[in-house]
Amino acid sequence: MTGTPLLGDSERRKVFWAATIGVSVEWYDYAVYGVLAPVIADRFFAPGDRPAALLATFGIFALSFLVRPLGSVYFGSIGDRFGRQKVTAVVVLLMSVATGLIGVLPTYETLGIGAPILLLLLRMVQGMSAGGEMGAPTMLYEYSPPGRRGLIFGLFNLSSYVSSLAALGITAALTTALGTDGMADWGWRLPFLLAFPLGLVGLYLRTQVQESPVFRALAKRGEVRSRPVRNMFASQRRALVAYFAMIMINAVAFYVLNTYLPTYLSENAGIPRGTALWASSLISLTMIAIQPLYGMLSDRIGRKPVFLGAVAGLFVLSVPAFFVAGAGGFAMVYLGELLFVLAAAPTSALSAVVGLELFPPGVRYSGVAIGYNLAYAVFGGTAPYVSSWLLEATGSRLAPPMYIMAVAVVSFLVLLRVLPETAPRVTARQPEPADAEGRAA
């Protein structure tokens, strides 16, 4: 992509890579925890009741999301008051350090109840820093040409699947090389430790870019809000509801696919763990291939029809996807997951760009950060836990996909009513120059 008209000048390219690689660190950190959930359950909780240990593992995963809205309020307010660039550097450093430290934690066998407590504390630090990560797409948005933002963000959102692919691929490779026993003994630490060098790369890239031209224009005109969070809640409630409804279905779809489904297949459907991990790795490659296409389509026909079509697809295809994936064998696992991602991909490709188009620049960082993280706190972090609980409570393999269908219905009905079409406004009506963008609503 370097040197192409899509990314434009060198500073824009630097912002693209700083945002993409930094966000990859965040999603890698979360994906590693989800993929290694069965091993974490064995190493950090008392032996004897595996379902309870697995629920506790996913419970810690869910609890870390509860602090993400706090992080979004704190970092979003700072980003709208003092600028986006420095905040993005801080959050990627916090995230990578917390993740790397998980790799050196003592286990339950060594420390007893102190082990899961330390694990929870580090997950809380991860959650707090992840709450501020929407500063990176805010920077990218404010550097991007309006008519191609769907495509650019389709490419940008590949970072979450590249990082998930890395987590799945590294875990699958280590499991193959070390065996199940070796992985459970010490190999599980290696994917977490890799967060240290990844974080340093992200930190370096984010310290090398200039502040957003939109924020600089706001500051020059004296239009920076002193209380952006309060202003956002007072004036942007409709936008916040629309964005929450978008992200709730994206959160459930993403974490069921990348965090819960590999564990479900190996623990409940009788699929060998290596098969589940390798099939999930291949499906991440598929997501990488198709997401930019949905972003480009949304530039042409609008964000709303593409997103609503995806939500309807999740309602129709979730049950067939789980049945096919659980039928056995690598090909069936991949085919089942393919049904799921064909519907889910647009919810990821458009999740950032629509929110950034919904909120005006003076409260943009706060709006997207709070809307995104509130939805993820309620629906993202809890998705693996709720899916596991429903499966245990009902004994039905239909329970997890039925949960996705229920969320899809709510999301569709809300969005149909309150989500405006943002692509035509950006591509046809909004002026191109950065200082004009700064004045746009």
TAPEKA-V771039 format. One record per residue. N is the residue number from 1. RES is the residue in one small letter. PHI is phi as a letter, one per 40 degrees, with the letter a starting at -180 (999 if undefined). BURIAL is I if it has 24 or more other ideal C-beta (glycine too) atoms within 12 Angstrom, else O. D_LAST is the distance of its C-alpha to the last C-alpha in Angstrom with 2 decimals. Layout:
N,RES,PHI,BURIAL,D_LAST  N,RES,PHI,BURIAL,D_LAST
This chain:
1,m,999,O,30.45  2,t,c,O,31.17  3,g,g,O,31.08  4,t,c,O,29.37  5,p,c,O,26.68  6,l,d,I,24.49  7,l,c,I,24.09  8,g,g,O,24.48  9,d,c,O,25.67  10,s,c,O,27.58  11,e,c,I,24.90  12,r,c,I,22.63  13,r,c,I,25.73  14,k,c,I,26.50  15,v,c,I,23.12  16,f,d,I,23.67  17,w,c,I,27.13  18,a,c,I,26.33  19,a,c,I,23.68  20,t,c,I,25.96  21,i,c,I,29.19  22,g,c,I,27.86  23,v,c,I,26.42  24,s,d,I,29.75  25,v,c,I,31.55  26,e,d,I,29.71  27,w,c,I,30.43  28,y,c,I,33.94  29,d,c,I,34.68  30,y,c,I,33.70  31,a,c,I,35.44  32,v,d,I,38.64  33,y,c,I,38.98  34,g,c,I,38.57  35,v,c,I,40.95  36,l,c,I,43.53  37,a,d,I,43.32  38,p,c,I,46.94  39,v,c,I,48.28  40,i,c,I,46.29  41,a,d,I,47.70  42,d,c,I,51.19  43,r,c,I,50.82  44,f,b,I,48.96  45,f,b,I,50.44  46,a,c,O,53.99  47,p,c,O,55.85  48,g,h,O,57.23  49,d,b,O,54.34  50,r,c,O,52.11  51,p,d,O,49.81  52,a,c,O,49.20  53,a,c,I,48.59  54,l,c,I,46.08  55,l,c,I,44.26  56,a,c,I,44.25  57,t,c,I,42.85  58,f,c,I,39.95  59,g,c,I,39.66  60,i,c,I,39.04  61,f,d,I,36.48  62,a,c,I,34.71  63,l,c,I,35.08  64,s,c,I,33.37  65,f,c,I,30.19  66,l,c,I,30.30  67,v,c,I,29.45  68,r,c,I,26.47  69,p,c,I,24.07  70,l,c,I,25.64  71,g,c,I,24.99  72,s,c,I,21.34  73,v,c,I,20.93  74,y,c,I,22.99  75,f,c,I,21.76  76,g,c,I,18.06  77,s,c,I,18.29  78,i,c,I,20.21  79,g,c,I,17.90  80,d,c,I,14.83  81,r,c,I,17.28  82,f,b,I,19.62  83,g,h,I,18.32  84,r,c,I,18.51  85,q,c,I,21.72  86,k,c,I,24.44  87,v,c,I,23.32  88,t,c,I,23.63  89,a,c,I,27.12  90,v,c,I,28.26  91,v,c,I,27.33  92,v,c,I,29.13  93,l,c,I,32.16  94,l,d,I,32.36  95,m,c,I,32.12  96,s,c,I,34.81  97,v,c,I,37.19  98,a,c,I,37.08  99,t,c,I,37.73  100,g,d,I,40.51  101,l,c,I,42.22  102,i,d,I,42.52  103,g,c,I,44.82  104,v,b,O,47.27  105,l,c,I,47.39  106,p,c,O,50.82  107,t,c,I,51.39  108,y,c,I,52.68  109,e,c,O,56.19  110,t,c,O,55.96  111,l,b,O,53.95  112,g,g,O,53.99  113,i,c,O,51.22  114,g,c,O,49.76  115,a,c,I,48.60  116,p,c,I,46.04  117,i,c,O,44.90  118,l,c,I,44.18  119,l,c,I,42.46  120,l,c,I,40.20  121,l,c,O,39.37  122,l,c,I,38.36  123,r,c,I,36.26  124,m,c,I,34.45  125,v,c,I,33.70  126,q,d,I,32.39  127,g,c,I,30.14  128,m,c,I,28.78  129,s,c,I,27.98  130,a,c,I,26.55  131,g,c,I,24.04  132,g,c,I,22.42  133,e,c,I,22.66  134,m,c,I,19.04  135,g,c,I,18.53  136,a,c,I,20.24  137,p,c,I,17.98  138,t,c,I,14.92  139,m,d,I,16.85  140,l,c,I,17.81  141,y,d,I,14.40  142,e,c,I,13.26  143,y,b,I,16.57  144,s,c,I,16.65  145,p,c,I,16.52  146,p,d,I,13.93  147,g,c,I,16.79  148,r,b,I,18.89  149,r,c,I,16.83  150,g,d,I,18.71  151,l,c,I,21.98  152,i,c,I,21.21  153,f,c,I,20.23  154,g,c,I,23.25  155,l,c,I,25.28  156,f,d,I,23.68  157,n,c,I,24.40  158,l,c,I,28.00  159,s,d,I,28.33  160,s,c,I,28.76  161,y,c,I,31.50  162,v,c,I,33.14  163,s,c,I,33.48  164,s,c,I,34.74  165,l,c,I,37.13  166,a,c,I,38.30  167,a,c,I,38.96  168,l,c,I,40.78  169,g,c,I,42.68  170,i,c,I,43.80  171,t,c,I,44.92  172,a,c,I,46.70  173,a,c,O,48.41  174,l,c,I,49.53  175,t,c,I,50.78  176,t,c,O,52.74  177,a,c,O,54.15  178,l,c,O,54.95  179,g,g,O,55.65  180,t,c,O,54.50  181,d,c,O,56.71  182,g,c,O,55.66  183,m,c,I,51.99  184,a,c,I,52.57  185,d,c,O,54.71  186,w,a,O,52.64  187,g,c,I,50.64  188,w,c,I,47.66  189,r,c,I,46.97  190,l,c,I,46.32  191,p,c,I,42.91  192,f,c,I,41.60  193,l,c,I,43.14  194,l,c,I,41.40  195,a,c,I,38.11  196,f,c,I,39.40  197,p,c,O,39.46  198,l,c,I,36.29  199,g,c,I,34.44  200,l,c,O,35.89  201,v,c,I,34.63  202,g,c,I,31.08  203,l,c,I,31.31  204,y,d,O,32.65  205,l,c,I,29.96  206,r,c,I,27.11  207,t,c,O,28.78  208,q,c,O,29.05  209,v,b,I,25.39  210,q,c,I,23.27  211,e,c,I,20.19  212,s,d,I,16.82  213,p,c,I,15.92  214,v,c,I,12.28  215,f,c,I,13.75  216,r,c,I,16.36  217,a,c,I,14.08  218,l,c,I,12.40  219,a,c,O,16.03  220,k,c,O,17.37  221,r,c,O,15.28  222,g,g,O,16.12  223,e,b,I,12.65  224,v,c,I,13.73  225,r,c,I,13.92  226,s,c,O,17.60  227,r,b,O,17.27  228,p,c,I,14.31  229,v,c,I,16.16  230,r,c,O,16.94  231,n,c,I,13.44  232,m,c,I,12.27  233,f,c,I,15.26  234,a,c,O,14.80  235,s,b,O,11.32  236,q,b,I,10.79  237,r,c,O,14.33  238,r,c,O,13.93  239,a,c,I,11.88  240,l,c,I,14.59  241,v,c,I,17.36  242,a,c,I,16.33  243,y,c,I,16.17  244,f,d,I,19.43  245,a,c,I,21.09  246,m,c,I,20.31  247,i,c,I,21.61  248,m,c,I,24.64  249,i,c,I,26.25  250,n,c,I,25.40  251,a,c,I,26.98  252,v,c,I,30.08  253,a,c,I,30.58  254,f,c,I,30.22  255,y,c,I,32.54  256,v,c,I,35.06  257,l,c,I,35.39  258,n,c,I,35.47  259,t,b,I,36.92  260,y,c,I,38.87  261,l,c,I,40.24  262,p,d,I,42.49  263,t,c,I,44.00  264,y,d,I,44.42  265,l,c,I,46.23  266,s,c,I,48.60  267,e,c,I,49.24  268,n,b,I,49.35  269,a,b,I,49.83  270,g,g,O,52.60  271,i,c,I,50.84  272,p,d,O,52.04  273,r,d,I,49.46  274,g,c,I,49.65  275,t,c,I,49.03  276,a,c,I,45.96  277,l,c,I,44.52  278,w,c,I,45.27  279,a,c,I,43.88  280,s,c,I,40.64  281,s,c,I,40.52  282,l,c,I,40.93  283,i,c,I,38.23  284,s,c,I,35.78  285,l,c,I,36.77  286,t,c,I,36.04  287,m,c,I,32.51  288,i,c,I,32.07  289,a,c,O,33.20  290,i,c,I,31.10  291,q,d,I,27.64  292,p,c,I,26.44  293,l,c,I,27.70  294,y,c,I,25.44  295,g,c,I,22.41  296,m,c,I,23.51  297,l,c,I,24.14  298,s,c,I,20.63  299,d,c,I,19.38  300,r,c,O,21.78  301,i,b,O,21.84  302,g,h,I,18.65  303,r,c,I,17.95  304,k,c,I,18.90  305,p,c,I,22.45  306,v,c,I,23.30  307,f,c,I,22.36  308,l,c,I,24.08  309,g,c,I,27.06  310,a,c,I,27.35  311,v,c,I,27.41  312,a,c,I,30.06  313,g,c,I,31.97  314,l,c,I,32.16  315,f,c,I,33.60  316,v,c,O,36.22  317,l,b,I,37.19  318,s,c,I,37.25  319,v,c,I,40.81  320,p,d,I,42.30  321,a,c,I,40.74  322,f,c,I,42.41  323,f,c,I,45.69  324,v,c,I,45.88  325,a,c,I,44.92  326,g,c,I,47.57  327,a,c,O,50.28  328,g,h,O,51.51  329,g,g,O,51.62  330,f,d,I,49.10  331,a,c,O,48.35  332,m,c,I,47.66  333,v,c,I,45.42  334,y,c,I,43.37  335,l,c,I,43.32  336,g,c,I,42.17  337,e,c,I,39.35  338,l,c,I,38.42  339,l,d,I,37.99  340,f,c,I,35.62  341,v,c,I,33.48  342,l,d,I,33.14  343,a,c,I,31.15  344,a,c,I,29.50  345,a,d,I,28.28  346,p,c,I,25.04  347,t,c,I,23.97  348,s,c,I,24.23  349,a,c,I,22.94  350,l,b,I,19.59  351,s,c,I,19.28  352,a,c,I,17.19  353,v,c,I,15.04  354,v,c,I,13.79  355,g,c,I,12.89  356,l,c,I,11.03  357,e,c,I,9.02  358,l,c,I,8.57  359,f,b,I,7.25  360,p,c,I,4.53  361,p,c,I,7.09  362,g,c,I,8.83  363,v,b,I,10.08  364,r,c,I,9.96  365,y,c,I,13.72  366,s,c,I,14.70  367,g,c,I,12.94  368,v,c,I,14.44  369,a,c,I,17.62  370,i,c,I,18.34  371,g,c,I,17.61  372,y,c,I,19.60  373,n,c,I,22.41  374,l,c,I,22.91  375,a,c,I,23.49  376,y,c,I,25.71  377,a,c,I,27.61  378,v,c,I,28.50  379,f,b,I,29.03  380,g,c,I,29.25  381,g,c,I,31.84  382,t,c,I,33.78  383,a,d,I,34.06  384,p,c,I,37.25  385,y,c,I,38.76  386,v,c,I,38.11  387,s,c,I,39.43  388,s,c,I,42.53  389,w,c,I,43.10  390,l,c,I,42.84  391,l,c,I,45.26  392,e,c,I,47.70  393,a,c,O,47.43  394,t,c,O,47.85  395,g,g,O,49.83  396,s,b,O,47.93  397,r,c,I,46.33  398,l,c,O,44.06  399,a,c,I,42.37  400,p,c,I,39.74  401,p,c,I,38.51  402,m,c,I,38.60  403,y,c,I,36.23  404,i,d,I,33.77  405,m,c,I,34.23  406,a,c,I,33.56  407,v,c,I,30.23  408,a,c,I,29.35  409,v,c,I,30.08  410,v,c,I,27.83  411,s,d,I,24.93  412,f,c,I,25.42  413,l,c,O,25.63  414,v,c,I,22.52  415,l,c,I,20.37  416,l,d,O,21.91  417,r,c,O,20.66  418,v,b,O,17.23  419,l,c,I,15.78  420,p,c,I,13.55  421,e,c,I,14.20  422,t,c,I,11.65  423,a,c,I,13.92  424,p,c,O,14.15  425,r,c,O,10.50  426,v,c,I,10.59  427,t,c,I,14.12  428,a,b,O,14.43  429,r,b,O,11.45  430,q,c,I,9.39  431,p,c,O,11.60  432,e,c,O,13.84  433,p,c,O,14.38  434,a,c,I,13.22  435,d,c,O,12.47  436,a,c,O,10.23  437,e,d,I,8.40  438,g,c,I,8.26  439,r,c,O,6.52  440,a,c,I,3.79  441,a,c,O,0.00
